[in-house]
Amino acid sequence: MGIESFRISEPITFECDVLIIGSGPGGAVTACELVAHGLDVLMLEEGPASDSSQSISSAKSLQKFWRNNGLTAALGRTPVSYAEGRCVGGGSEINSAIIQRTPGNLLDQWAKDYDIQDFGGAALAPYYDKAIKAINARINSGPPNPLSQLMINGAAALNWKVSALERSDDAHGKRSMSATLLRKALTQGLRLVSECRVNKIIFKGKQAISIKATAEDVHGRKHSVIVFFKDIFIAAGAVHTPALLLRSGIKKNIGRTLRLHPTLKALAHFPQLIEAHKHVLAPHAVTEFMPDIRLGCSVFRPGFFGMSLAEDWQHRAHLEAEIDHCAIYYAMIRAQGVGRIYSIAGLRDPLVTFKLTGRDWDLLRRGLLALSQLLFAAGATEIFPSITGHSGWRRDQLITADPLIENLPANANPFTIHIFSSCPMGGDKERCATNSFGKIYDLENTYIADASLIPEAPGVNPQATIMAIAERNVQHFLKLRG
């Protein structure tokens, strides 16, 4: 079941102690702590209330809960498609519910490189523990599903490491923000307004004093919303948090260092019946090449299958009737490339750019070759990489001699669902957008509480890290507030 949210039906003005913009993992953690300490908290969410019982991949879900129907692109020599949640609960409602900790040595390196106080593997451990407990993340104790078993079989044949992944779900479904922290916060006094887009933050000197927003009622009519507050936490995501700040005139180190996890898919055909559409995902991954490359299984639905066939219909049309024998897997990399977010007058959404480095393309090439090797070892008869015009590989082909692979990025179709680092935190004021605890430099009451703060690509699913950092930062805020 979803949760109840307030819908605006006429122009309105609110007042509150703390305003939170965005209801994803960072915003939900922040709200839960603040209301527990007796603060009057108002949360505004641009998207609609979600229904955790609905398939995250159905056509209706794509239209309702994903921004731009799940199809947005970071522009560059090779565009990178990315997906964002736009609903109550944010990305936690549409992701695969995989929960992973960023490796401690990487957290320690960020603490050093970005001069982040009270940060690192040991410092964040208790906040990870609290986040994981809140959403009941655990490794499934049951037998692997068929999609996982294929990876396990292939990895065993190659003597590669494969790991089970913790997931935040239980017998009642995915333990997303709407099913956990937001539901709890609402019982403690949180006010949540959905389908309300914040257009601009109003500042007076170093103080943010109000916001101007537009809300849509149940009949599709638009109404103006104004909110006055004492403190504000922006948790609109790594693209829309910097976009809002830029629209509001806050520019220093905002939106200039976007990072992500570029990913390439491969469609595989197997002789045996797979019926991949019956399984939400495979909660296992090949971690032999971590932290730079991870191999895993992608969500499979008829629409995604159709997009894979369309990349080269001439060579893939014969698979149309073989849908129950096919599955989609991926190679994900921890990229060094950097992107940027621009707010352009007259455009509703920001312009996003991203440039993959030569090293990134080398990693994608290695990852795609390793993925193909894994799938053939698992018994695949044909593999079609996500490269436009690629006719696919058969068992007896020498994949390493493929000119399209050797010449990546030609016609490659990378995508990502992991976006971060657009407003990094740290003590280095010349490089970072916020201090070590998420307060924007040169402002007194304006904080960020989402993936924007993560300094660099973590190489793992970011939700647990977003939650741990938000928990750490809001506790610091409450301590200073007294």
N, C-alpha and C positions, 0 to 999 in steps of 0.2 A: 504494500500500500504506500501511497505517497503521503505527504503531509499538507496540512492546511496552511495557506499563506493568504495575507490580506491583499485584496485587489482595490486599486484606487477607482473611485466612481465620479470624482469631481476634483477641481483644483484644491490643493491642500498644502498646509504648512505644518511641519513637525518640529519638535524640539527633543533633544536627547542628550545624555552624557557622552555617549560614544556612537558614532556612525560607522558602520562597516559596509563597504561597497563590494559585493561579491560573496557568494555562499559556498564556494568550493572548500577543499580541505583546510587551507590556511584561514579563511574567514570563519569557518565553522569552529575550528579549535579556539580561535580568538574569542568568538562570541560566547562559547561555552564557559570559558574561564571568567570573562567579564561579568556575565549575569550571575554566575555563582558567587561573585564577590559583591553583589548588590547594586551593580551599575545599571542604569537605564540604557539599554542597547537597542538601536534600530538597525536593521540589515536591509539593504536594497539589492535586489537581484534582477538583472535585465531579462532573464529568461523565465519560462513558465515553471510551475511546480511539476516535478517529475513523478513517475510511477515506477518504483523499483521492480514491480512485477512484470513490466513490459520488456521484451527483448531489446537489448541495446543496439541491435543491428537491423531491426525491422525498418521497412521504408518509412512507416509512420514516425518511428523514433528518430530517424535521421532528419526528417523534416522539422520535428518539434523540438528536439533536445540538443541537436548539434548545430553550431553556428554555420550558416551558409550551406545547410544540408550536408555538412561534413567535408565540403570541397572548398578549401582556401589554399592559396599558394604563396610561398615566399619567393619573390622574383630573383632571378640571377641567370648566369649562363645556362645552368640547368635548374629550372624551378623545382622547389621542394614542396610538395603538397603537405598540408598539416590539418589536423582535426582538433577542434575545441568543443568542450561542452558549453552549452548556453541554456542553463536550467538551474533550478534550485538543487544544490548539491554539487554543481559544477562538474569538473572532470571525473569525480568519484562515481557519478551516475552512469557514465558511458565507457569508463575504462574496463580493463580486464580483471580488476580487483586484486592484482598482484602487488604485494607489499614487500619491499626490500630495503635494507639499510645500505646507505652509501658506505663503501669500505672505509674503515677507520683511518688507514694510512692516507687516503685521499682527503678526508676531512682535516687531518693534521696538516697536510700540505697546504690546503686552502687557508687554514688559520695562520700559517706562516706567510704565505704569499700575499694575502689580503689584509694582514694585521687584524684579524678578527679576535676580539677579546673573549675569553671563557668559551672557546670553541675547540672542536676536534673530536676524535673518536670517543675518548673517555668522557668528555664533557657532555656530549649529546646522548650518550647511552641511556640515561634515565628518561629522557624525553622521548626517545624511540620506544622504550618499554611502555610508557604511558599511552602513546599513540596506538601501538599494536594491540594493547589490551582493550582500548576503547572500541576498536572495530573487530575484535575477535579474530585477528589474523593468525593463521596456522597452516601447517602443511597437511594436506589431505592424507588421512591414514588408510584410505581405501586403495584398491588396485588402480593402476594407471588407466586412463581411458585410451581408446585405440590410437588417437593422435599422438599422445605421449608415448605409447608403446612403440610406435614407429621410430621416434627419435631415440628412445632407449636402445632399441635393437640396432639402429645404425651406429650410434655412439659406441656400443659394445663391440661391434665388428671392427671399428677403427681404433679402439682403445682410447676413446675421448671421454672426458669428464662430463657427466650430465647431472643436473641438480633439480631436486623438487623445489618449487617456489611456494612461499607462504601466500595464502589468499584470504581476503576479508569477506568470507561468506559463511553461511550456516544453513541449516535445514529450511530456513524461511527465506533464503535468497541472499543477495549481495548485501554486505554491511556497509553501504554507502553513507555519505554524510546525512542524507535525508532520513535514513533508517536509524541513525545513531546520534551523533552529536547535535545536529539541528533539532531533532525530535526532543532530546533532553533539554536543550536550551530554551525551547518554546515553553516547556512546562515550568521553567524558572523565570519566565518573564520576557524573553526575547520577542521583539516585534519584527516580523518578517514581511516585507512587501515584495511581491514578485511582479514580473513584467514592467519593471521601472528602470529606465536607462538614465544614468547620470551623464549629463552633458558637460558640466563644468564645475570645478571647485572654485569658490570665491575666497580670496585672501585679503587680509588687512595687515600689511607689514609682514611679519614672520608667522602670523597666525592664520590658519584656515578657519573661516567663520561659518560658511554655509555652502550648500551645493544647490545647483539647479538641475532638475531632472524632468523627464517626460514619462508618464505612465499610460498604459493602455488598459481600458476597462474591458469587461466581458463582451461588450458589443463592438470592440475595435476602435472606440473613440479615444482620442489623446487628451491628457490632462497635465497641467503643469504641477510640479512638486518642488517645494523648497524645504530644506532641512537645515536647522541651526543646531550646532553641537559644540562640545568642549574639546573633544579629540576625534580624530578620524583615522581609520585603518582602511587602506585600499587593498583589496584582494580580488581584483578583476582578472587576474591571470597575466602571464608573462608578455602577452601582446597588448591587452587592453588596459592594464594598469599604467604602463608608460604612455599609451595613447591618450588616456584621460589626463595625466599630468602634463603632457605636452600641450593639449588643448587648453589647459588651465594656466599656461605660462611658466611651468616648472621644467627646466631643460637640462641643467647640469648633470651630466653622466646618466641621463634618462634615455633608455631605448637604444643605446649605442653598442651593446655587447650581447645581443641575443645569441643563445646557444641552443642546440637541439641534438637529437639522436637520429641522424639520417638512416633510413632503412630501405632495403630492397627486398621485394617478395619474389617467390618462385612458386609456380603452380606445378604440382606433381601428380602424375597418374600412376595408380597402383593396380595390379591384376586382381587383388581381392576387394571385396566390398568394404568401403570406409564409412560412408554416410556422415561426412564431416559436419554437415549442417545440424546434426542432432547433438553436437557437442559444442558448448560455448567456447572453450579453448582447451589447450593442453597445459596443465600447470607444471610443466617441466621445461628446462632450457639446457642447451649444450653450453657449458661454461668453460670449455677447454681453452678458449682464447680470450677470456675476460682479463682485464676490464675493457679492452679495446673493441672486442667483437663478441656478440652474443647471438646464438642461433635459437630460434623458437618457432612456435606455431601461431599463425594468424587466425583471426575470426573468419569463419567461412559461411557465407550466405549466397543465395543465387545471384544477387546483384553484384557482389564482389567477384564471383566466378565469371559472370558475364563481362565485367571490365577486363579481367585477365584474358579472356578469349578475344576481346576486341583489339588487344594490342597487336595481334597478327591473325585475323580471322582466317586468312587463306590456309595457314598451317595448323590452326587450332580448332577449326570448325568441327572436326571429327570427334572432339571431346564433349560437344554439347550434350550428347546422349549418355555420356560417361560421368555425369556429375557425381554419382554415388561412389565413384572410384577415385575421386580427386580430393586433394587437400592443398591448402596454401600455407607455406612456411616463410620465414623471414630471416634475414641477416641484418642485425642492428649494430651500429658502430658508435663509439664515443668520439665525436668529431672535435677538431680544433678550429673549424671554420666559425666565423662570426657574422651575425646579421644585424640589421638595424630596423628600427620602427620609425615611421614618419607620420605625423598628423598633417593632413592636407585639407585646407579649407574647402568646404563643399562636399567632401567625401564622408560618408557615414562611418566607414571602417578605415583603419590606418593602412598605409602602404608598408609592406614588410619585404625586406630583401635578405638574402643569405648567400654567402659565397663559400663553397666547399674548397678546402685546400688540396694540394696534390697528395698529401698524406691521407686525407679523408678518402679520396678516390682510390688510393692503393688499398686502404682498409675495406672499402666496399667491394672492390674486386676480389680481395682475399676472402672476404666473408661470403660472397656469392659462390665462389668456387668451393669453399668448404661446405656450404649448405648443399650444393649439388652432390658433392661427394657423400655427404651424410645421407641424403635421400636415396641415392642409388644403392648405398650400403643397406638401406632399410627396405629395398625391394622395388623402388620406383622403376617404371619402364620408360617414362618420358618426363622431362622437366622443361618448363618454359619460364625463363627469368623475366622479370618485369622490365623489359627493354622493348620499346616499340619496334616492330618489324623483325623481331627475333623468331626464327623458325623452331627453336627448341633443341634439346639434346636427347639422344637416345643412348642406351647403355654402351654401345660400342664406339661412341664418338670420343675424340680427344678434346675435352673441354678447354684445356689450357691453351690450345692453338686457335681458339675462337677469336677472330679479329674484333668482334663487337665487345668482347670482354676485355681484350687487351687495349682497346681504345675508349674505354669508359672515360668521359661521361656521355659519349655519343648515344642519343636516344634512350638513355636510362630514365626511369620514372621513380625517383626516390620520394619517400613520404616520411612523416613522423607523427606521433601523438604525444611526444615528450618535448616540451618547450620551457625554457628557463633562462635565467642569468641576465635579463634585460635591465635590471636595476640592482647590481650586486651590492652586498653589504660588506662593510669592513672599515678599518681604521684609516686606510689610505684615502684621504679626502679627494685627491686628484684622480683616482681611478674609480671610486665607489660612489653610488648614489645615496646610500644611507650609512649610518654609523653601524657599529657591530650588533645593534639590536633592532634594526629596521626603521629607525627614525630618519627621515629625509634630512640631509644636511641643509643648514641655514633656515630650517623651519622648526617651530617649537612644538607643534601638536599634530604632525602629519606622519603617518607610519605606513609601511608596506608589509603585507602579511601573506605572501604567496610565492610561487616558484620564481618570480622575478629576482628574489634575494639570493638564490643559489648561485655561488660564484662562477661555476663552470659545469659542464656536462658531467653528471655523476656516473654514467655508464649502467645505471639500473633504473627501474621504474621510480619516478621521483616522489610519489605520494607520501610515503613514510617520511622522507626527508623534509618535505614541505610542512607536514604536521609537527615533526620534531622541532624544527626551527621556529614555527609559529608558537608552539607551547613555550619554548625557551624565552622567546621575545616578549610574549604577553605577560609572563611571570615577572620579567624584568620591569616591564611597564607598571605593573601593579605594585611592585616593591618601591619604585620611585614615587608613585602616586601616594603611597602611604595609607 
